[in-house]
């Protein structure tokens, strides 16, 4: 099976790791936005806003630790 994920380069983007210009490609995988540097293979992903919002609303805080 051939991977047909649509990928596009981000003009003017600089890789946070190797600092190369115009080497960042952007693509979606399972509704998650991902970027990858084609020079050093740096990767970063950002979940959909709906996923992040759903995660935050279901969290609960038991207590706050305050070391003295």
C-alpha positions as CSV (number, residue, x, y, z in Angstrom):
1,X,0.0,0.0,0.0
2,X,1.3,3.4,-1.0
3,X,1.3,6.3,1.6
4,X,-0.6,9.1,-0.1
5,X,-0.5,11.7,2.7
6,X,-0.5,15.1,1.2
7,X,2.6,17.0,2.4
8,X,3.5,20.6,1.7
9,X,6.5,22.7,2.5
10,X,6.2,25.8,4.6
11,X,7.9,28.7,2.9
12,X,10.2,30.7,5.1
13,X,10.0,28.3,8.0
14,X,13.2,27.5,10.0
15,X,13.7,24.1,11.7
16,X,13.9,24.6,15.5
17,X,16.6,21.9,15.7
18,X,19.0,22.3,12.8
19,X,18.1,25.9,11.9
20,X,17.8,25.1,8.2
21,X,15.5,27.4,6.2
22,X,12.7,26.0,4.0
23,X,13.1,22.4,5.1
24,X,9.8,22.0,7.1
25,X,7.0,20.1,5.6
26,X,3.4,20.1,7.0
27,X,1.0,17.2,6.9
28,X,-2.0,15.6,8.6
29,X,-2.0,12.1,10.0
30,X,-5.1,10.7,11.8
31,X,-6.4,14.3,12.1
32,X,-3.2,15.4,13.9
33,X,-1.2,18.3,12.3
34,X,2.5,17.3,12.1
35,X,5.6,19.0,10.9
36,X,8.9,17.4,9.9
37,X,12.3,18.7,8.8
38,X,13.5,16.9,5.7
39,X,17.1,17.8,6.7
40,X,17.4,16.5,10.2
41,X,14.1,14.5,10.7
42,X,13.0,16.8,13.5
43,X,9.2,16.1,14.2
44,X,6.5,17.9,16.1
45,X,2.8,17.3,16.3
46,X,-0.2,19.3,17.4
47,X,-3.5,17.7,18.2
48,X,-6.8,19.1,16.9
49,X,-8.3,21.9,19.0
50,X,-11.4,19.7,19.7
51,X,-9.2,16.9,21.0
52,X,-7.2,19.2,23.3
53,X,-10.4,20.8,24.6
54,X,-12.0,17.4,25.3
55,X,-8.9,16.3,27.2
56,X,-8.9,19.4,29.4
57,X,-12.6,19.3,30.3
58,X,-12.3,15.7,31.6
59,X,-9.3,16.4,33.8
60,X,-9.7,16.9,37.6
61,X,-7.2,18.3,40.1
62,X,-7.0,16.4,43.4
63,X,-4.7,18.8,45.1
64,X,-1.8,21.2,44.5
65,X,1.6,20.4,45.9
66,X,3.4,23.4,47.4
67,X,6.9,22.6,48.7
68,X,8.1,25.0,51.4
